[in-house]
Amino acid sequence: MILRRALACDASALARVEDTRPQAAGWGKSGFEGELAQPCAQIWCACEGEEIIGFAALRAAAGHAEVLNVAVLPDCGRKGVGFALLSRALEELKQAGSWQVSLEVAQDNAPALALYRKAGFVPLGRRKDFYGAGRDALVLGVNI
């Protein structure tokens, strides 16, 4: 597995990975193209050969970063791909001067919660009905 920064030409492949994960943000190709054009954005992708099998999208500014979207192909899940992506992204953010990272995750998204806890994220708060009626978001954060 190779981890690398995503390029503009990867937008379609990133959207295909995202399409396999209904809990992902739902940006689609144009959303990835727009995000990749942002100077504060970082999108890391995991590749096996030429195929993108997962990604982690973040934004960073003024010492703070936010995890926006993480997805791994279903048949590549539970193999450490998401953790490798998140770890690489956090290390790069730290080297670039970020010291704090936060995110929102659905309270019922057990796989994502396990990933973020493994990466050191802790609960900071809750956003009631953030993902619709009865689906709160947990706000998590970590100092890096």
Rosetta blueprint (number, residue, H / E / L):
1 M L
2 I E
3 L E
4 R E
5 R E
6 A L
7 L L
8 A H
9 C H
10 D H
11 A H
12 S H
13 A H
14 L H
15 A H
16 R H
17 V H
18 E H
19 D H
20 T L
21 R L
22 P L
23 Q L
24 A L
25 A L
26 G L
27 W L
28 G H
29 K H
30 S H
31 G H
32 F H
33 E H
34 G H
35 E H
36 L H
37 A L
38 Q L
39 P L
40 C L
41 A E
42 Q E
43 I E
44 W E
45 C E
46 A E
47 C E
48 E E
49 G L
50 E L
51 E E
52 I E
53 I E
54 G E
55 F E
56 A E
57 A E
58 L E
59 R E
60 A E
61 A E
62 A L
63 G L
64 H E
65 A E
66 E E
67 V E
68 L E
69 N E
70 V E
71 A E
72 V E
73 L L
74 P H
75 D H
76 C H
77 G L
78 R L
79 K L
80 G L
81 V H
82 G H
83 F H
84 A H
85 L H
86 L H
87 S H
88 R H
89 A H
90 L H
91 E H
92 E H
93 L H
94 K H
95 Q H
96 A L
97 G L
98 S L
99 W L
100 Q E
101 V E
102 S E
103 L E
104 E E
105 V E
106 A E
107 Q L
108 D L
109 N L
110 A H
111 P H
112 A H
113 L H
114 A H
115 L H
116 Y H
117 R H
118 K H
119 A L
120 G L
121 F L
122 V E
123 P E
124 L E
125 G E
126 R E
127 R E
128 K L
129 D L
130 F L
131 Y L
132 G L
133 A L
134 G L
135 R L
136 D L
137 A E
138 L E
139 V E
140 L E
141 G E
142 V E
143 N E
144 I L
